[in-house]
Amino acid sequence: MRVCVYCASSDHVARVYHDAASMLGRTLAQAGCTLVYGGGATGLMGSLANGALAAGGEVIGVIPRFMIEVEWQHPGLANLELVEDMRERKHRLLAGGEAVVALPGGSGTLEELFEAITLKRLALYLNPIVLLDTNGFYAPLQRFLLQMVEQRFMNRRHLDMWTLVQHVDQVLPAIRDAPAWAENARDYAAVRD
């Protein structure tokens, strides 16, 4: 299974986030999953990749050319795909992936996550999306998304587009148990009833 993971590049976050990222990398590798991520060496990106590589996992990095120019790439990757810009990177990360996992991160992580959710809402991406709520990071976002539904900006069925989990060992079961997303989801992308 090819799993796309979005996460932060900041090194200046609490150790608990790095530990969870490293553990997720190891967990995916031990399960035989291919990890696809942003190709960076620092922050949660680095911890994630290092965890997977240490466990003998296959890791694919996708990185824009300008990040190579400032040497942000992970030097230990055997498979680093170079793209022209952030837009192409996002497309390549998601394309061919069988699941998305979002670790804590900043605006880039949230942009990638919301693009995946939006594409799923429009039935252009049908696979599981899992948010790893390390240290309660995604709890405010979960409340905000629920508010969108309650105030009728999204349909109640849209709450099935993602799964929020608390611990790394819940990620793969959440992917396996995610409700199937229908190809006709576009029919209820807009709230009409």
N, C-alpha and C positions, 0 to 999 in steps of 0.2 A: 504494500500500500504506500502510495506517495502522499506525504502529509506536508502541507504548507504551514509554516509557523511564522507569525508576525510578532515582533518584540522590539524592545528598546535597544539603542546602541550606547546609552549613557552608562558609564562606569560608576557614577556617583549616586547609586541607589542602594537601599538596604541589602545586606547579605542574603536575607530570606528570598529575595527575588532571584538572585544569582543561583542560589541553591536549587530552587524550583526549576529554573531553566536548564541547569546541568542535569538534574534528575530526569526532566522530560527528554532531553537528548539521549540519555542512556536508555530510558524506557522505550523510546521509538526504535533505537538501534537493536535492542535485545528482542524486540517483537518483529524484527525483519523489515521495518518500515524504512523508506527512503525519506530523509529530511530535506525539504526545500525551504530555504530561508534567504534573507537579504545579503548574505555573503560577508558580513562584517566580522571584525576580530574583537571588538570591544563590547562592553555592556552585556546585556542578556544575550545578544547575538553571539558573542564570543563564548559565553558560558554554555549556551545551548549546543553550539557546534563542537566545542571541546568535549562535552559530555557524550555526544553521539560518536565522535571520532575515537574517544578512549574505549568505547564499547565495541569498536569495529564496525560502526554503521556507515552506510552510504550517505554522504552529505553533498547536496548541490547548492551552491551559492549563486545568486543572481544579483549582479551589481552594476550600477551605471558607470560609464567611463570616467566621469568627473570624480567619483569616489576612489577609483584606482589611481588617479593623478595625485591624490593626497594620501595614498597608501592606507585606506580604511579596510582593505580586503583582508580576509583571513588567510595567512600564509600556508596553513596546513591543508587546504582543500585541494583535492585532486581534480574536482569538477567545479570550476568557477566560470559561469556564463556572463560574458560582458555584453551589456545593452547600452543603448544611446542615452536614455533618460529615465526618469522616475515612472513615467506613464508606461513605458515598455516593460520596466521591471515589474510593476504591479500585474500587468497582463501575464507575463511569463511565470510569475510566482503562482498565480491561480490556475493557469492553463494546465490541464492534465492532472491536476491534484484531485485526490479522492476525499480530502478533508482539509479544513482550515482550523488551526488552533491559534488563539490570540493570547499571548502572555501580556503582562503589564507593559505599558509603553507610553510614549508621548504622542504628539499630534500625528506623526507619520504612521504609527501603529493604528491609531484610531481611524485615520483616513483609509488605510488598507482594510481594516475590519468593516467599516461602513460601506466601502465599495462592495465587499463580498456580500454583506447583508442586502444591499440594494440590488445587486445582480440576482440574488436568490429570490428576492421579492418579485422580480420581473421574470423569473423562471429561466434566467440565462446561466445560472449556476445552481445545481440541484443537490450538492453534497453537504455533509454535516459541517457545522460551524460550532466550535467549542471555545468558550471563554474560560481561562484558568484564573480563578478569583483568588490568587495568592494574597494573603494578608488583607482580604476584603477589598482589593483594588477595584474590582468591577461592580461592586454592590451599588454605588451611586448611579452608574450607567444603567444597570438593570432596572433601578427605580425609574430612571428617566424614560427608558424604553416602554415601561409599563404605563407611565403617564401619557406617552404618545398614543397608546392604545385606548386608555381610558378617555382621553379627550378626542378620540376618533380621527387621529392623524394616520393611524394604522389599524388594520383589521385585527381582531382578536386572534385569528389563525396565524398571524405573523409572529406571535410569541413562540411558535414551534420552529422558527427559522434557526435558532441557536440554542445551545445548552450551556448553562453556567455550572461549573464544577469547582470544588474547593481544593482538591488535592490532585497531584500528578497521577496517582494510580487510578483516578476516575476518568482520565482523558480517553484512553482507548475504549473502555466500556461505553462512554458517552458517544463516541464515534460509531461504534457498532450498533448501539440502541437508538440512535437518532431516528425520529420519525421520517419516513420517506417524504420527500418534497415533490409535489405533483408538477408535471409539465404544464398544467393548466393554471398554475398559480397566478399567472398574469391576469386571469379573469377576476381575481379579487385583490389585485395590487392596489386599486383605488377603493376607498371605503365608500360603499354605495348604500348599504342597508342600515 
